[in-house]
Amino acid sequence: MFRALVVEKDAEGATRAGVQELADDRLPAGEVTVAVDYSTLNYKDGLCLGSGGGLVRSWPHVPGIDFAGTVEASDDARYRPGDKVVLTGWRVGETHWGGYAEKARVKADWLVPLPDALTTRQAMAVGTAGLTAMLAVMALEDHGLSPEKGEVLVTGASGGVGSVAIAILARLGYQVAAVTGRMDAGEYLHGLGAARIVPRAELAETVKRPLESETWAGCVDAVGGAMLARVLGQMKYGASVAAVGLAGGSALPATVIPFLLRAVNLLGIDSVLRPYEDRVRAWNRIARDLPLDRLEAMISPARLADLPELGAAILKGQIQGRIVVDVRR
């Protein structure tokens, strides 16, 4: 038997989530069974803890798009009992039972060996949000970003992706400007390494001019919408924006002028279906370049029973930093 947070839907379409004890034979198909130590909370998890947001295909369901733990049993030669592993993406926690449980069974191809420098708890302080942040930084670097080029903007800065992006960029020697609508988050963001705080209102409005003063050498954007359109017109010549989210909306009220006259690059960042080699590279970079003391400052602990309330909070933009869920509590 193992404990899991199970979301059920009744005949009227209403959902409820609660901790249950399940038999091992309830686990889905897969080559590797993992004893889960920790999971975390992402925006998608908030959706799956409620109505599913169109992500969940069948009920009852165990959410949790990330987990880290120890291999318990494996039919794949790449993994042996006792190996430490991490999983993010692949629609686990959406169409496949996820990490809000003491056990998970998944395809071996979905797992990544956990770098020796990271604990399973630290891996879930990183999670999908941190992996996405690292992939964004790598993409910016691959397109020419370096510290001497100038200031790097991070939007949605107090969220999970933004928090990790700031800590990584600062560790690598970049001057980071953090955009937030929560001005009480200033001390938190400076503690992660942000050199200055940019009030969200300064970038929230669209302007008629397609180009403004060249300001940013790079940008990790978690907001999208009108803010992304505004930022594109402020990028330096040849600079890149890594788009990682759409908290401000999926529409992009922009023109092609920044791309044509300033050679600006808009880089799409996906972590769900990212190839294995990219994941390994990113996790190794995280182990090397993410300052673990600053990672610790992002963490708020939680139990399985706390997740329904926390899921509602993350959908309202009320979560700062990273929630780390000890599934054994």
Beta strands, then each sheet from edge to edge (+ up, - down):
strand 1: 2-9
strand 2: 15-22
strand 3: 32-40
strand 4: 66-74
strand 5: 84-88
strand 6: 103-106
strand 7: 111-113
strand 8: 152-154
strand 9: 176-180
strand 10: 196-199
strand 11: 216-221
strand 12: 235-243
strand 13: 265-268
strand 14: 299-303
strand 15: 322-326
sheet 1: 1+ 2-
sheet 2: 6+ 3- 4+ 5- 7+
sheet 3: 6+ 3- 15+ 14+
sheet 4: 10+ 9+ 8+ 11+ 12+ 13+
end
